């Protein structure tokens, strides 16, 4: 009858969750069923998007209710993000797993594990390490370019390459060669030099030694020429007769160098005064000499 219908309407329906508490709603009332909403600064966010195929509603074993079940193999998920606790937060998406630690100074330290690489980064110090299947790289966060060659080290199957502001050092694992950049005048005394630098020094040294050898050779030739001319001039015959003149010619040799000399000598009529002149020439060098004597 009408009274019974009214009583049923007033009694309403009872709903229970996992905690077992009753939620009663009259037939004419609205029952709100919703998931927990994310809030930021006290405001509800609306960035929700669903992933199909992960939640299923089934009748329970007792046949007296429904159960909402979450699949143990989630799919169609874009990302997983943990709640930030102690300045730490983790995110899993198609790029890989990223773990961030702000370390209380808003300077993130992060680790990203992806299919292409594993990257460890410290934004406070500017350091970054990247591991791939081909190499291990240590570098600053600053972009690498030829105009701004920030320090970087790369280790791979071919060897180790260390790049700095003054060039790069490379250890060739295949050929066993260590390559280092050219040094500057301001480079530390403890720096390692390359073959090019050593070869340049060798050429400069050889050139200086060659110049020195040439100068010594020229000095030696001049010395031999001078001695040969002295020998020739010493062997010039001189006049010993009063009032007579003598023109003489002589030659000399010293260590293979030949020289010639020509001389003139005269004694005065009274035999007290004598003069002598000589000219020597050898190996394109010329020498002259003169002398005067008085006898009593």
LUMROLO-498589 format. One record per residue (C-alpha): residue in three letters; x, y negated, z. Coordinates in pm, whole numbers, padded with zeros to 5 digits, always signed. Layout:
% LUMROLO-498589
ALAXYZ...
END
This chain:
% LUMROLO-498589
UNK+00000+00000+00000UNK+00097-00363-00007UNK+00225-00362+00350UNK+00462-00075+00276UNK+00596-00247-00034UNK+00652-00563+00166UNK+00836-00367+00436UNK+01063-00204+00178UNK+01138-00541+00022UNK+01223-00689+00361UNK+01442-00390+00460UNK+01646-00430+00141UNK+01942-00218+00032UNK+02253-00129+00231UNK+02603-00126+00077UNK+02926+00000+00233UNK+03292-00039+00152UNK+03598+00151+00274UNK+03572+00001+00622UNK+03218+00138+00668UNK+03056-00196+00752UNK+02702-00239+00613UNK+02622-00516+00371UNK+02241-00561+00357UNK+02064-00745+00082UNK+01691-00775+00028UNK+01568-00669-00309UNK+01517-01029-00410UNK+01866-01132-00289UNK+02185-01144-00498UNK+02474-00913-00409UNK+02810-01062-00510UNK+03083-00812-00602UNK+03418-00968-00702UNK+03789-00914-00670UNK+04019-01125-00457UNK+04105-01446-00638UNK+04450-01602-00664UNK+04485-01948-00515UNK+04751-02215-00553UNK+04755-02512-00315UNK+04412-02409-00189UNK+04261-02407-00540UNK+04137-02095-00719UNK+04326-02025-01040UNK+04154-01903-01357UNK+04452-01734-01528UNK+04299-01387-01502UNK+04302-01144-01795UNK+04208-00777-01779UNK+04389-00463-01895UNK+04152-00200-02033UNK+04173+00166-01941UNK+04305+00138-01585UNK+03990+00130-01362UNK+03710+00388-01360UNK+03386+00417-01155UNK+03282+00774-01063UNK+03022+00943-00841UNK+03177+01059-00516UNK+03195+01421-00407UNK+02895+01391-00172UNK+02685+01253-00455UNK+02575+00968-00231UNK+02783+00684-00370UNK+03024+00556-00631UNK+03403+00533-00615UNK+03617+00277-00800UNK+03944+00442-00898UNK+04271+00290-01027UNK+04471+00500-01273UNK+04806+00631-01151UNK+04944+00554-01497UNK+04880+00189-01572UNK+04878+00073-01932UNK+04808-00240-02136UNK+04968-00445-01856UNK+05149-00765-01954UNK+05346-00809-01633UNK+05378-00726-01265UNK+05478-00998-01020UNK+05546-00955-00650UNK+05453-01210-00388UNK+05737-01444-00300UNK+05873-01359+00043UNK+06193-01491+00195UNK+06271-01686-00127UNK+06269-01356-00318UNK+06037-01251-00599UNK+06039-00982-00869UNK+05874-00982-01212UNK+05835-00687-01450UNK+05731-00758-01810UNK+05820-00663-02165UNK+06158-00837-02126UNK+06250-00617-01830UNK+06272-00649-01453UNK+06377-00985-01309UNK+06468-01030-00943UNK+06504-01390-00823UNK+06655-01512-00495UNK+06641-01888-00438UNK+06873-01849-00138UNK+06708-02137+00047UNK+06860-02406-00177UNK+06635-02383-00484UNK+06940-02258-00676UNK+06821-01933-00822UNK+07022-01616-00821UNK+06861-01368-01056UNK+06909-01020-01198UNK+06732-00913-01517UNK+06722-00549-01626UNK+06603-00506-01986UNK+06639-00267-02276UNK+06884-00498-02455UNK+07097-00599-02157UNK+07139-00641-01784UNK+07205-01001-01682UNK+07320-01136-01344UNK+07300-01513-01308UNK+07384-01768-01038UNK+07257-02113-01133UNK+07428-02276-00835UNK+07780-02177-00941UNK+07700-02157-01313UNK+07822-01799-01339UNK+07659-01535-01556UNK+07742-01171-01632UNK+07577-00974-01913UNK+07602-00599-01968UNK+07497-00439-02297UNK+07561-00105-02460UNK+07846-00269-02653UNK+08011-00504-02403UNK+08043-00666-02062UNK+08048-01048-02070UNK+08135-01298-01795UNK+08059-01662-01880UNK+07928-01996-01757UNK+07565-02085-01815UNK+07674-02371-02043UNK+07616-02290-02409UNK+07925-02166-02590UNK+08041-02358-02898UNK+08365-02455-03070UNK+08348-02813-02941UNK+08276-02696-02586UNK+08461-02364-02537UNK+08364-02279-02180UNK+08554-01999-02002UNK+08431-01655-02107UNK+08554-01296-02080UNK+08426-01014-02303UNK+08517-00648-02254UNK+08422-00394-02521UNK+08559-00083-02690UNK+08800-00296-02895UNK+08962-00449-02588UNK+08937-00757-02365UNK+08899-01115-02487UNK+08930-01411-02247UNK+08830-01748-02395UNK+08915-02080-02229UNK+08941-02447-02313UNK+09292-02395-02459UNK+09214-02090-02671UNK+09170-01720-02610UNK+09369-01425-02482UNK+09288-01095-02649UNK+09395-00741-02561UNK+09351-00525-02871UNK+09273-00178-02740UNK+09293-00016-03083UNK+09632-00152-03188UNK+09778-00216-02842UNK+09846-00585-02911UNK+09803-00872-02663UNK+09725-01205-02832UNK+09768-01533-02640UNK+09707-01893-02757UNK+09975-02149-02838UNK+10101-02345-02538UNK+10121-02721-02494UNK+10401-02934-02346UNK+10190-02968-02030UNK+10146-02592-01989UNK+10260-02438-01660UNK+10610-02291-01650UNK+10462-01955-01549UNK+10251-01927-01866UNK+10297-01640-02110UNK+10400-01740-02463UNK+10314-01569-02790UNK+10534-01445-03075UNK+10465-01756-03282UNK+10606-01977-03007UNK+10913-01755-02967UNK+10968-01744-03344UNK+10943-02124-03359UNK+11205-02159-03085UNK+11423-01904-03264UNK+11404-02099-03590UNK+11487-02423-03410UNK+11779-02257-03231UNK+11905-02100-03553UNK+11885-02438-03724UNK+12081-02608-03444UNK+12341-02331-03445UNK+12363-02359-03823UNK+12419-02734-03798UNK+12681-02682-03528UNK+12855-02415-03735UNK+12858-02649-04034UNK+13011-02928-03826UNK+13274-02692-03684UNK+13356-02569-04033UNK+13395-02926-04159UNK+13614-03013-03860UNK+13825-02705-03920UNK+13873-02793-04286UNK+13970-03148-04195UNK+14210-03015-03933UNK+14379-02779-04180UNK+14401-03057-04440UNK+14559-03294-04187UNK+14819-03037-04075UNK+14900-02947-04438UNK+14952-03315-04523UNK+15174-03360-04217UNK+15383-03061-04326UNK+15415-03207-04677UNK+15509-03555-04552UNK+15762-03407-04308UNK+15937-03234-04595UNK+15981-03550-04806UNK+16356-03611-04873UNK+16481-03954-04758UNK+16762-04175-04885UNK+17078-04198-04672UNK+17300-04403-04906UNK+17337-04781-04847UNK+17182-04994-05118UNK+16999-04695-05270UNK+16629-04602-05305UNK+16471-04254-05323UNK+16129-04151-05459UNK+16036-03803-05337UNK+15758-03543-05374UNK+15671-03256-05136UNK+15398-02999-05068UNK+15269-02826-04754UNK+15031-02541-04669UNK+14847-02464-04348UNK+14607-02166-04312UNK+14536-02161-04684UNK+14488-02535-04725UNK+14729-02699-04972UNK+14843-03063-04954UNK+15086-03287-05144UNK+15287-03590-05039UNK+15479-03860-05219UNK+15732-04086-05048UNK+15968-04377-05095UNK+16274-04461-04887UNK+16559-04720-04905UNK+16869-04814-04706UNK+16995-05175-04701UNK+17329-05265-04859UNK+17503-05288-04524UNK+17355-04949-04421UNK+17197-05085-04103UNK+16831-05117-04208UNK+16620-04835-04356UNK+16252-04813-04455UNK+16023-04524-04548UNK+15669-04495-04694UNK+15467-04176-04757UNK+15126-04077-04894UNK+14963-03736-04838UNK+14658-03583-05004UNK+14481-03249-04960UNK+14124-03110-04962UNK+13990-03449-05071UNK+14149-03616-04769UNK+14429-03877-04780UNK+14682-03991-04521UNK+14946-04264-04528UNK+15250-04338-04318UNK+15535-04592-04296UNK+15846-04641-04088UNK+16144-04875-04045UNK+16475-04817-03873UNK+16784-05022-03771UNK+17123-04870-03709UNK+17423-05018-03521
END
